[in-house]
Amino acid sequence: DEAEEVVEGKSKERKGKAAKKVAKVPTAVVMDLRLVSPLQRLHERLITTVKAHHFSGTPQLDVKVQLLTTAASDAKYLQNHSKYFVEQFLNFLALQYDPLFTEDQEALEPEDVTALGLSSRATHADALSLEEHIALKAAGKKSRFEVLPEGAHVRGAAEGDVTMGVVKMGRSDATRVLTGFLEVFSNMSSAQPLYQNEILRRVFHALLVKTNNQVQLLSLRGLYLWKPLDLMPYKQQLENLIDDEKYRDELTFFTVDDEHGQVKEAHRQGLVPVLSRILYAKVVQRKVQGARTSLAQRRATVLAFFAG
């Protein structure tokens, strides 16, 4: 009996400790906002906003990626009503993506950035502290923490430059958004109705040098929208060259030399630049998940391919 009482007592004690750990439901507090200073209200309201947008993987970014994933399933509609979607894509490249990858070739050529009236300088401002952000807001000025509304002037950009909403993000998040946009384009069927389709063609071509395989693959499929006669017969070979598991075998069997190559002479002018860009990424790609070959071996393999 005494043993049972001890066990029962310990059981009640454990239950009591568990009950203490249960979080209490927050209670609502009625406040008279007239008694709170404007600066204090601003401070309380901005703390949550700053925390949400200061870190990578913000809820707003996740929502954007999910929206792009959903849009990919209805790409035909966007293909025929593409102006706003393409503007958002080009704006993202100029103001958010390219400034994060300054060591790479720009996705948007400088002349295209100028022609579109965009500026990539908006994201190069030094980071602000929360106090500096609040001080700027209290003074009625723009802060880089802010998610700017469409058409708003970006602090640090040239006069006349506008943005369609800039959210601070890191490289991995920017790549997620980029692949989301590219997924939509890859599900379209034609480039003819697309807004700014010549600029888009140059963008997809430029992105082929990226070391991210998914970005390469979706950019290549974006080029298929133009139905290029010099690429379409070699779709499978090009996609195999992007795949880290297949590219070595593909380099062995796919030849482009004049005498014994599989490429028709009429196709070489359009195919070779695309092929070179895809393989350039293999030469500069330093880390490959589960790779069986070193960087030196990959470089030797690619150079041997071009040497014939």
Secondary structure per residue as TSV (DSSP state, phi and psi in degrees):
chain	resnum	aa	ss	phi	psi
A	1	D	-	360.0	-43.5
A	2	E	H	-62.4	-39.4
A	3	A	H	-62.5	-42.2
A	4	E	H	-63.8	-39.8
A	5	E	H	-64.1	-40.4
A	6	V	H	-62.2	-46.1
A	7	V	H	-62.4	-43.4
A	8	E	H	-64.2	-38.5
A	9	G	H	-64.6	-42.2
A	10	K	H	-64.4	-38.0
A	11	S	H	-62.7	-43.6
A	12	K	H	-65.1	-37.9
A	13	E	H	-63.2	-43.0
A	14	R	H	-63.1	-42.9
A	15	K	H	-62.5	-37.9
A	16	G	H	-64.1	-41.1
A	17	K	H	-65.6	-40.2
A	18	A	H	-64.0	-38.4
A	19	A	H	-63.9	-34.9
A	20	K	H	-66.8	-27.8
A	21	K	H	-77.8	-18.2
A	22	V	S	-66.8	125.9
A	23	A	-	-69.3	138.5
A	24	K	-	-77.5	146.8
A	25	V	-	-70.3	126.3
A	26	P	-	-63.7	142.8
A	27	T	-	-99.7	146.1
A	28	A	-	-76.9	141.7
A	29	V	-	-120.3	127.0
A	30	V	-	-83.8	126.4
A	31	M	-	-125.7	145.3
A	32	D	-	-93.7	103.0
A	33	L	G	-62.0	-18.8
A	34	R	G	-68.1	-20.3
A	35	L	G	-91.5	-5.4
A	36	V	S	-101.4	131.2
A	37	S	-	-67.7	149.8
A	38	P	H	-56.1	-38.6
A	39	L	H	-66.4	-37.8
A	40	Q	H	-67.5	-41.3
A	41	R	H	-61.5	-43.0
A	42	L	H	-62.7	-42.5
A	43	H	H	-60.4	-48.4
A	44	E	H	-64.0	-40.8
A	45	R	H	-70.0	-33.0
A	46	L	H	-83.7	-23.0
A	47	I	H	-56.8	-46.8
A	48	T	H	-65.4	-41.8
A	49	T	H	-62.9	-43.9
A	50	V	H	-63.9	-45.5
A	51	K	H	-62.5	-37.2
A	52	A	H	-67.1	-35.1
A	53	H	H	-103.2	-6.3
A	54	H	H	-82.0	-28.6
A	55	F	S	-99.9	155.6
A	56	S	S	-72.5	147.6
A	57	G	S	78.1	40.7
A	58	T	-	-71.0	155.1
A	59	P	H	-55.7	-38.6
A	60	Q	H	-63.4	-39.3
A	61	L	H	-66.3	-41.4
A	62	D	H	-60.8	-40.5
A	63	V	H	-62.8	-41.1
A	64	K	H	-61.8	-43.7
A	65	V	H	-63.8	-40.7
A	66	Q	H	-65.2	-38.3
A	67	L	H	-64.5	-39.8
A	68	L	H	-66.6	-38.0
A	69	T	H	-62.6	-41.7
A	70	T	H	-66.3	-41.0
A	71	A	H	-63.0	-30.4
A	72	A	H	-62.6	-26.4
A	73	S	T	-79.7	-12.1
A	74	D	T	-129.3	44.2
A	75	A	H	-65.9	-24.8
A	76	K	H	-62.9	-39.2
A	77	Y	H	-64.4	-46.5
A	78	L	H	-64.8	-30.8
A	79	Q	H	-61.0	-38.9
A	80	N	H	-91.3	-8.9
A	81	H	S	-135.9	63.9
A	82	S	-	-97.1	-8.6
A	83	K	H	-56.1	-54.0
A	84	Y	H	-66.2	-41.2
A	85	F	H	-62.9	-44.3
A	86	V	H	-66.8	-38.8
A	87	E	H	-60.2	-42.5
A	88	Q	H	-62.1	-41.7
A	89	F	H	-64.0	-49.1
A	90	L	H	-66.7	-37.0
A	91	N	H	-62.3	-42.9
A	92	F	H	-61.3	-43.5
A	93	L	I	-62.5	-45.7
A	94	A	I	-72.4	-41.2
A	95	L	I	-97.0	-21.0
A	96	Q	I	-125.1	-44.6
A	97	Y	I	-79.5	-57.3
A	98	D	G	-57.7	-41.2
A	99	P	G	-63.2	-20.7
A	100	L	G	-83.4	-17.6
A	101	F	-	-124.8	56.8
A	102	T	T	-67.4	-20.0
A	103	E	T	-80.3	-13.0
A	104	D	S	-97.7	170.8
A	105	Q	-	-67.1	140.6
A	106	E	-	-66.0	143.6
A	107	A	S	-69.3	-36.1
A	108	L	S	-106.2	124.0
A	109	E	-	-64.9	146.5
A	110	P	H	-53.5	-38.8
A	111	E	H	-66.9	-31.8
A	112	D	H	-72.1	-37.3
A	113	V	H	-60.5	-43.6
A	114	T	H	-65.6	-43.6
A	115	A	H	-63.1	-33.2
A	116	L	H	-85.6	-7.5
A	117	G	T	74.1	27.7
A	118	L	-	-104.3	161.2
A	119	S	-	-137.6	127.3
A	120	S	G	-85.3	-1.8
A	121	R	G	-75.8	-11.9
A	122	A	G	-65.2	-24.1
A	123	T	G	-98.7	7.5
A	124	H	-	-96.2	1.9
A	125	A	S	-65.4	149.9
A	126	D	-	-65.3	148.2
A	127	A	-	-63.4	143.3
A	128	L	-	-105.0	149.1
A	129	S	-	-80.2	167.6
A	130	L	H	-59.7	-41.2
A	131	E	H	-63.3	-41.9
A	132	E	H	-65.0	-39.2
A	133	H	H	-61.4	-46.6
A	134	I	H	-65.1	-39.0
A	135	A	H	-63.1	-40.9
A	136	L	H	-64.6	-43.6
A	137	K	H	-64.7	-41.4
A	138	A	H	-63.0	-29.6
A	139	A	T	-85.9	2.3
A	140	G	T	78.4	21.9
A	141	K	-	-107.4	163.5
A	142	K	-	-80.1	146.9
A	143	S	-	-126.4	148.3
A	144	R	T	-70.9	-12.8
A	145	F	T	-71.4	-20.9
A	146	E	S	-75.3	147.4
A	147	V	-	-89.3	105.0
A	148	L	-	-77.1	141.2
A	149	P	-	-72.8	162.5
A	150	E	T	-60.2	135.4
A	151	G	T	85.9	-3.3
A	152	A	E	-76.9	151.4
A	153	H	E	-78.9	136.5
A	154	V	-	-92.5	127.9
A	155	R	T	-63.4	125.1
A	156	G	T	101.7	-10.7
A	157	A	S	-93.1	164.4
A	158	A	-	-69.7	157.8
A	159	E	T	-59.7	136.1
A	160	G	T	94.1	-18.8
A	161	D	-	-73.5	139.4
A	162	V	E	-129.1	165.0
A	163	T	E	-132.4	155.3
A	164	M	S	-102.7	26.5
A	165	G	-	111.9	106.5
A	166	V	-	-113.0	122.7
A	167	V	-	-117.2	128.1
A	168	K	-	-63.9	134.9
A	169	M	-	-152.2	163.4
A	170	G	-	-93.5	-178.2
A	171	R	H	-63.5	-44.3
A	172	S	H	-64.9	-39.1
A	173	D	H	-69.4	-39.0
A	174	A	H	-62.5	-37.3
A	175	T	H	-67.9	-36.6
A	176	R	H	-61.2	-45.1
A	177	V	H	-66.0	-42.0
A	178	L	H	-59.2	-47.6
A	179	T	H	-64.4	-31.2
A	180	G	H	-63.4	-45.9
A	181	F	H	-61.8	-47.6
A	182	L	H	-64.1	-32.8
A	183	E	H	-61.6	-39.1
A	184	V	H	-63.4	-48.6
A	185	F	H	-61.8	-39.0
A	186	S	H	-67.5	-18.0
A	187	N	T	-93.0	1.2
A	188	M	-	-82.9	170.1
A	189	S	S	-116.2	-14.7
A	190	S	-	-155.6	147.6
A	191	A	S	-91.4	-12.0
A	192	Q	T	-58.3	-45.0
A	193	P	T	-82.7	-1.7
A	194	L	S	-72.9	138.5
A	195	Y	T	-68.5	137.0
A	196	Q	T	53.4	45.4
A	197	N	H	-67.0	-27.2
A	198	E	H	-71.2	-38.2
A	199	I	H	-65.5	-40.5
A	200	L	H	-61.0	-39.1
A	201	R	H	-62.3	-41.9
A	202	R	H	-67.2	-35.6
A	203	V	H	-63.5	-48.8
A	204	F	H	-62.2	-37.2
A	205	H	H	-65.9	-41.8
A	206	A	H	-67.4	-35.6
A	207	L	G	-72.5	-9.6
A	208	L	G	-65.2	-18.5
A	209	V	G	-86.3	-3.9
A	210	K	-	-68.9	144.1
A	211	T	S	-82.6	-6.0
A	212	N	-	-79.4	118.4
A	213	N	H	-61.5	-37.7
A	214	Q	H	-66.8	-40.6
A	215	V	H	-62.5	-44.1
A	216	Q	H	-59.5	-49.9
A	217	L	H	-62.3	-46.1
A	218	L	H	-69.4	-32.9
A	219	S	H	-66.7	-40.4
A	220	L	H	-62.0	-44.1
A	221	R	H	-67.0	-27.0
A	222	G	H	-64.8	-38.0
A	223	L	H	-65.5	-26.6
A	224	Y	G	-62.8	-19.1
A	225	L	G	-61.8	-24.9
A	226	W	G	-87.9	0.6
A	227	K	-	49.2	50.6
A	228	P	-	-67.0	125.5
A	229	L	T	-65.6	-24.8
A	230	D	T	-86.9	-3.6
A	231	L	T	-115.0	-37.2
A	232	M	G	-56.4	-38.1
A	233	P	G	-68.4	-13.3
A	234	Y	G	-118.3	23.8
A	235	K	H	-56.3	-48.4
A	236	Q	H	-65.3	-41.5
A	237	Q	H	-63.6	-42.9
A	238	L	H	-65.2	-41.1
A	239	E	H	-69.2	-33.3
A	240	N	H	-66.4	-34.3
A	241	L	H	-68.6	-24.0
A	242	I	H	-77.8	-33.0
A	243	D	S	-70.1	124.3
A	244	D	T	-64.7	-24.4
A	245	E	T	-85.5	-21.4
A	246	K	T	-112.0	-15.7
A	247	Y	H	-65.2	-33.7
A	248	R	H	-65.5	-43.8
A	249	D	H	-65.1	-38.6
A	250	E	H	-66.3	-37.5
A	251	L	H	-65.0	-26.5
A	252	T	H	-72.9	-39.0
A	253	F	H	-99.1	-23.4
A	254	F	-	-94.9	111.8
A	255	T	-	-118.0	147.8
A	256	V	-	-125.1	8.9
A	257	D	-	-68.1	160.9
A	258	D	T	-64.3	-39.4
A	259	E	T	-81.9	-51.0
A	260	H	T	-114.5	8.9
A	261	G	-	-71.1	160.0
A	262	Q	S	-91.0	-3.3
A	263	V	S	-95.3	130.6
A	264	K	-	-70.1	147.2
A	265	E	H	-57.4	-37.3
A	266	A	H	-67.5	-19.4
A	267	H	H	-96.0	-12.2
A	268	R	H	-63.6	-39.4
A	269	Q	H	-60.5	-38.5
A	270	G	H	-88.8	-30.1
A	271	L	H	-79.5	-43.5
A	272	V	H	-60.6	-42.4
A	273	P	H	-61.6	-37.9
A	274	V	H	-68.0	-44.0
A	275	L	H	-61.2	-42.2
A	276	S	H	-64.1	-39.6
A	277	R	H	-67.1	-42.3
A	278	I	H	-61.8	-44.1
A	279	L	H	-76.5	-25.7
A	280	Y	H	-59.5	-39.7
A	281	A	H	-61.7	-34.1
A	282	K	H	-68.4	-31.9
A	283	V	H	-72.4	-36.7
A	284	V	H	-97.8	-9.2
A	285	Q	-	-71.2	114.8
A	286	R	-	-87.5	-36.2
A	287	K	-	-121.6	124.4
A	288	V	-	-125.4	124.8
A	289	Q	T	-61.0	120.4
A	290	G	T	68.8	22.4
A	291	A	-	-68.2	142.0
A	292	R	S	-94.7	-8.0
A	293	T	S	-125.2	153.7
A	294	S	-	-85.3	171.9
A	295	L	H	-60.6	-42.0
A	296	A	H	-62.1	-39.5
A	297	Q	H	-67.7	-39.9
A	298	R	H	-63.3	-42.9
A	299	R	H	-63.1	-42.2
A	300	A	H	-64.3	-39.6
A	301	T	H	-63.7	-45.8
A	302	V	H	-66.4	-44.6
A	303	L	H	-64.7	-36.6
A	304	A	H	-65.1	-36.0
A	305	F	H	-62.3	-46.5
A	306	F	H	-72.6	-26.3
A	307	A	H	-74.9	-14.5
A	308	G	-	84.3	360.0
